[in-house]
Amino acid sequence: MGSIEVTPCHVDHSIPGAYGFILRTSKGTIVYTADFRVHGTKPQLTSDFVSLASKSDPDILLAEGTNILGGEVTSEAEVGTKLNYLVSNTKSLALANFSNVDVDRIRTFFEVAKENGRVLAISLKQAYLLNQLASDPNLKLPNTLGKSEGIAVFRRGKKRYYDWEEEVMEKARTIDSDELRKHQEKFVVAFSMPDFKELVDIRPNAGSIFVLSTSEPFNEEQEFEFERLRNWLDHFGLPMYHVHCSGHIMPSELKASIEQINPRKLFPIHTEYPSLYAKYVSDTAVTETPVKGHSYVLGA
């Protein structure tokens, strides 16, 4: 068995702590991209990773191709512009659904809410995550501790709260459905499916909106959840806007990255269209589509 040296490299993810890897072994070097992203707030991290990977003279590159068919050119800045337009033209409650762990999107919503004189009300899970990441100065995240202005925690009704939830509520400004009902024009609220029963108490005023800021459903379970969402929105008269930016690199940027890294062989991963992927980069890299259950020997 050969020796292995692993170099983790932070790429521009919406989730801090998500890494690509450079594995240097006595038999050769493997580069794993993780999910490439250059449309967020720190694209230089991905550029740094590509540069470092190219200098490693890789034998194998494992590169994602999620958006190889269906790429959409957009950015987090564009998301912010669209959200600002929607919120500035809404006089009542603004509800939004976005990932608990997408800190770029949390920051974007916070800035939009602040610009429009509103408070961003996030979930307990999102508040807990922000508190854990608050010590990282590079992320520049809103602070939920000390009852800071501009951000609050939405506390939906429960019979029992977990210890970590109690800890968050002790340190942060919290609001409930009653306060939202009375001051709908003052908030942008992060809302997930379990929260929708709170609308019975909130009773959104006419002119309120719902923003879906995640990927559209792509499997049967998500389709079922999406149908439930539509029923809730119909019942309370909430129009839905879809404002999102993919967390994956676009085809042209992916191709340029592969060309810069210049591996001896490329294995397309995390894609439903490996044949299309291979043909698209055929002038850039020698490609082999991995087969489930098959073993590949490095240096053979």
C-alpha positions as CSV (number, residue, x, y, z in Angstrom):
1,M,0.0,0.0,0.0
2,G,1.4,3.4,-1.0
3,S,1.7,6.5,1.1
4,I,-1.0,9.2,1.0
5,E,-0.8,13.0,1.7
6,V,-4.1,14.9,1.7
7,T,-4.5,18.6,1.1
8,P,-8.0,19.9,1.8
9,C,-8.8,23.2,0.0
10,H,-11.9,25.4,0.7
11,V,-13.9,26.0,-2.4
12,D,-16.5,28.8,-2.8
13,H,-19.4,26.9,-1.2
14,S,-22.6,28.2,0.3
15,I,-21.7,25.8,3.2
16,P,-18.5,26.7,5.1
17,G,-16.3,23.7,5.7
18,A,-17.1,22.1,2.3
19,Y,-13.8,21.2,0.7
20,G,-12.2,19.9,-2.5
21,F,-9.2,17.6,-1.9
22,I,-5.8,17.0,-3.4
23,L,-4.5,13.5,-2.6
24,R,-0.8,12.9,-3.2
25,T,0.1,9.3,-3.1
26,S,3.2,7.3,-4.0
27,K,1.3,6.0,-7.1
28,G,0.1,9.4,-8.3
29,T,-2.1,12.4,-7.5
30,I,-5.9,12.6,-7.4
31,V,-7.9,15.9,-7.3
32,Y,-11.5,15.9,-6.1
33,T,-13.4,19.1,-6.8
34,A,-16.4,18.8,-4.6
35,D,-19.1,21.1,-5.8
36,F,-17.5,23.9,-7.8
37,R,-19.1,27.3,-7.2
38,V,-18.0,30.7,-8.7
39,H,-21.2,32.7,-8.4
40,G,-21.3,33.2,-4.7
41,T,-19.5,35.9,-2.6
42,K,-16.0,34.4,-2.6
43,P,-15.3,33.0,-6.1
44,Q,-11.5,33.6,-5.4
45,L,-11.6,30.5,-3.2
46,T,-12.5,28.3,-6.2
47,S,-9.8,30.1,-8.3
48,D,-7.2,29.4,-5.6
49,F,-8.2,25.7,-5.6
50,V,-8.0,25.4,-9.3
51,S,-4.6,27.0,-9.3
52,L,-3.3,24.8,-6.6
53,A,-4.7,21.7,-8.3
54,S,-3.0,22.5,-11.6
55,K,0.3,22.8,-9.8
56,S,-0.1,19.3,-8.3
57,D,0.2,17.7,-11.8
58,P,-2.8,15.4,-11.2
59,D,-3.1,11.9,-12.7
60,I,-6.9,11.8,-11.9
61,L,-9.5,14.5,-11.7
62,L,-12.9,13.8,-10.2
63,A,-15.0,16.7,-11.2
64,E,-18.7,17.4,-10.7
65,G,-21.0,18.2,-13.7
66,T,-24.4,18.9,-12.1
67,N,-25.2,21.7,-14.4
68,I,-23.8,20.2,-17.6
69,L,-27.4,20.2,-19.0
70,G,-29.5,23.1,-17.8
71,G,-27.0,25.6,-16.6
72,E,-28.4,29.1,-15.9
73,V,-26.1,32.1,-15.9
74,T,-26.8,34.0,-12.7
75,S,-25.1,35.1,-9.4
76,E,-25.7,35.8,-5.8
77,A,-25.5,39.5,-6.5
78,E,-28.4,39.1,-9.0
79,V,-30.4,37.2,-6.4
80,G,-29.9,40.2,-4.1
81,T,-31.1,42.6,-6.7
82,K,-34.3,40.6,-7.5
83,L,-35.0,40.1,-3.8
84,N,-34.6,43.8,-3.1
85,Y,-37.1,44.6,-5.9
86,L,-39.7,42.2,-4.5
87,V,-39.3,43.3,-0.9
88,S,-39.3,47.1,-1.7
89,N,-42.6,46.6,-3.6
90,T,-44.3,44.6,-0.8
91,K,-46.2,46.5,1.8
92,S,-47.1,43.5,3.9
93,L,-45.4,40.3,5.1
94,A,-42.6,38.8,3.1
95,L,-42.0,35.1,3.6
96,A,-39.1,33.1,2.1
97,N,-37.9,29.6,2.0
98,F,-34.1,29.1,1.7
99,S,-31.6,26.5,2.9
100,N,-30.7,26.4,6.6
101,V,-27.0,26.0,5.7
102,D,-26.7,28.4,2.8
103,V,-24.9,31.3,4.6
104,D,-24.5,33.3,1.4
105,R,-28.3,33.3,1.0
106,I,-28.8,34.2,4.7
107,R,-26.5,37.1,4.3
108,T,-28.2,38.2,1.1
109,F,-31.7,38.2,2.8
110,F,-30.3,40.0,5.8
111,E,-28.8,42.8,3.6
112,V,-32.1,43.1,1.6
113,A,-34.2,43.3,4.8
114,K,-31.9,45.9,6.3
115,E,-31.9,48.0,3.1
116,N,-35.7,48.1,3.3
117,G,-36.0,48.9,7.0
118,R,-37.1,45.4,7.9
119,V,-35.9,42.7,10.3
120,L,-34.8,39.3,9.0
121,A,-36.4,36.6,11.1
122,I,-34.6,33.3,10.8
123,S,-35.2,29.8,12.1
124,L,-33.7,28.4,15.3
125,K,-31.5,26.1,13.2
126,Q,-30.2,29.0,11.1
127,A,-29.5,31.0,14.2
128,Y,-27.6,28.1,15.8
129,L,-25.5,27.8,12.7
130,L,-24.7,31.5,12.6
131,N,-23.7,31.5,16.2
132,Q,-21.3,28.6,15.6
133,L,-19.7,30.4,12.6
134,A,-19.6,33.8,14.2
135,S,-16.0,33.5,15.1
136,D,-14.9,33.3,11.4
137,P,-14.2,36.9,10.3
138,N,-13.9,35.9,6.6
139,L,-17.6,34.9,6.5
140,K,-18.9,38.3,7.7
141,L,-22.2,36.9,8.9
142,P,-24.9,38.7,10.8
143,N,-24.7,38.1,14.5
144,T,-27.8,36.8,16.3
145,L,-26.3,37.1,19.7
146,G,-27.0,40.0,22.1
147,K,-30.3,40.8,20.5
148,S,-28.7,42.6,17.6
149,E,-30.6,45.0,15.4
150,G,-31.8,43.8,12.0
151,I,-32.1,40.1,12.8
152,A,-34.3,38.0,15.0
153,V,-35.3,34.4,15.5
154,F,-38.8,33.2,14.6
155,R,-40.0,31.0,17.4
156,R,-42.9,28.8,16.2
157,G,-45.2,27.3,18.8
158,K,-43.9,24.0,20.3
159,K,-44.8,22.1,23.4
160,R,-41.1,21.4,24.1
161,Y,-37.8,22.9,22.9
162,Y,-34.5,21.1,22.7
163,D,-31.7,22.4,24.9
164,W,-29.8,24.0,22.0
165,E,-33.0,25.8,21.0
166,E,-33.4,27.1,24.5
167,E,-29.8,28.3,24.4
168,V,-30.4,30.2,21.1
169,M,-33.6,31.8,22.5
170,E,-31.9,33.0,25.6
171,K,-29.2,34.8,23.6
172,A,-31.2,36.2,20.7
173,R,-34.1,38.4,20.1
174,T,-37.1,36.2,19.4
175,I,-40.5,36.8,17.8
176,D,-43.6,34.7,17.5
177,S,-46.7,34.5,15.3
178,D,-48.5,37.1,17.4
179,E,-45.8,39.7,16.9
180,L,-45.7,38.9,13.2
181,R,-49.4,39.3,12.9
182,K,-49.3,42.8,14.4
183,H,-46.3,44.1,12.5
184,Q,-46.2,42.3,9.1
185,E,-44.6,45.1,7.2
186,K,-41.6,45.1,9.5
187,F,-40.3,41.5,8.7
188,V,-38.8,39.2,6.2
189,V,-39.3,35.7,7.6
190,A,-37.5,32.5,6.8
191,F,-40.3,29.9,6.4
192,S,-40.1,26.1,6.0
193,M,-42.9,23.6,5.6
194,P,-43.3,22.9,9.3
195,D,-43.8,26.6,9.9
196,F,-46.9,26.9,7.6
197,K,-49.4,26.0,10.3
198,E,-48.3,29.2,12.0
199,L,-50.1,31.1,9.2
200,V,-53.4,30.3,10.8
201,D,-52.3,32.6,13.7
202,I,-50.3,35.1,11.6
203,R,-53.1,35.7,9.1
204,P,-51.0,37.4,6.3
205,N,-52.5,40.6,5.1
206,A,-53.5,41.1,1.5
207,G,-50.4,41.9,-0.6
208,S,-48.1,39.5,1.3
209,I,-45.7,37.4,-0.8
210,F,-43.7,34.1,-0.6
211,V,-40.2,33.7,-2.1
212,L,-38.9,30.3,-3.0
213,S,-35.1,30.7,-2.9
214,T,-34.1,27.0,-3.4
215,S,-33.8,24.6,-6.3
216,E,-37.0,23.4,-7.8
217,P,-38.2,19.9,-6.8
218,F,-36.3,17.1,-8.6
219,N,-37.7,13.9,-7.1
220,E,-41.1,12.4,-6.1
221,E,-40.8,13.3,-2.4
222,Q,-40.0,16.9,-3.2
223,E,-42.8,17.1,-5.8
224,F,-45.2,16.0,-3.0
225,E,-43.9,18.7,-0.7
226,F,-44.1,21.3,-3.4
227,E,-47.8,20.4,-3.9
228,R,-48.4,20.9,-0.2
229,L,-46.7,24.3,-0.5
230,R,-48.9,25.3,-3.4
231,N,-52.0,24.4,-1.4
232,W,-50.9,26.5,1.6
233,L,-50.1,29.5,-0.7
234,D,-53.5,29.2,-2.4
235,H,-55.3,29.0,0.9
236,F,-53.7,32.2,2.2
237,G,-53.5,34.1,-1.1
238,L,-49.8,34.3,-1.3
239,P,-48.2,34.6,-4.8
240,M,-44.8,32.8,-5.1
241,Y,-41.7,34.1,-6.7
242,H,-38.7,31.8,-7.5
243,V,-35.4,33.6,-6.9
244,H,-32.4,31.4,-6.8
245,C,-28.8,31.0,-7.9
246,S,-27.4,27.5,-8.5
247,G,-24.6,26.3,-6.2
248,H,-22.8,24.6,-9.1
249,I,-20.5,25.8,-11.7
250,M,-21.7,26.5,-15.3
251,P,-20.4,24.3,-18.2
252,S,-18.1,26.8,-19.8
253,E,-16.5,27.6,-16.4
254,L,-16.2,23.9,-15.6
255,K,-14.4,23.3,-19.0
256,A,-12.0,26.1,-18.4
257,S,-11.2,24.8,-14.9
258,I,-10.6,21.3,-16.2
259,E,-8.3,22.7,-18.9
260,Q,-6.3,24.7,-16.3
261,I,-6.0,21.7,-13.9
262,N,-4.9,19.6,-16.9
263,P,-5.3,16.0,-15.5
264,R,-4.1,12.9,-17.3
265,K,-7.6,11.5,-16.9
266,L,-10.9,13.0,-16.0
267,F,-13.7,11.0,-14.2
268,P,-17.1,12.9,-14.5
269,I,-19.0,12.6,-11.3
270,H,-22.3,14.0,-9.8
271,T,-23.9,14.2,-13.2
272,E,-26.9,12.6,-14.9
273,Y,-25.4,13.1,-18.3
274,P,-21.8,11.6,-18.3
275,S,-21.8,11.0,-22.1
276,L,-22.7,14.7,-22.8
277,Y,-20.1,15.8,-20.2
278,A,-17.4,13.6,-21.9
279,K,-18.1,14.9,-25.4
280,Y,-18.2,18.5,-24.2
281,V,-14.7,18.3,-22.8
282,S,-13.3,15.8,-25.3
283,D,-10.8,18.4,-26.6
284,T,-9.7,19.2,-23.1
285,A,-9.2,15.9,-21.2
286,V,-9.1,12.2,-21.7
287,T,-12.3,11.1,-20.0
288,E,-13.5,7.8,-18.5
289,T,-17.0,7.4,-17.1
290,P,-16.8,5.6,-13.8
291,V,-18.9,2.4,-13.5
292,K,-20.5,1.4,-10.2
293,G,-18.8,-1.5,-8.6
294,H,-15.7,-1.3,-10.8
295,S,-12.3,-0.7,-9.3
296,Y,-9.7,1.6,-10.8
297,V,-6.0,1.2,-10.1
298,L,-4.0,4.4,-9.8
299,G,-0.7,4.3,-11.7
300,A,-1.6,1.1,-13.5
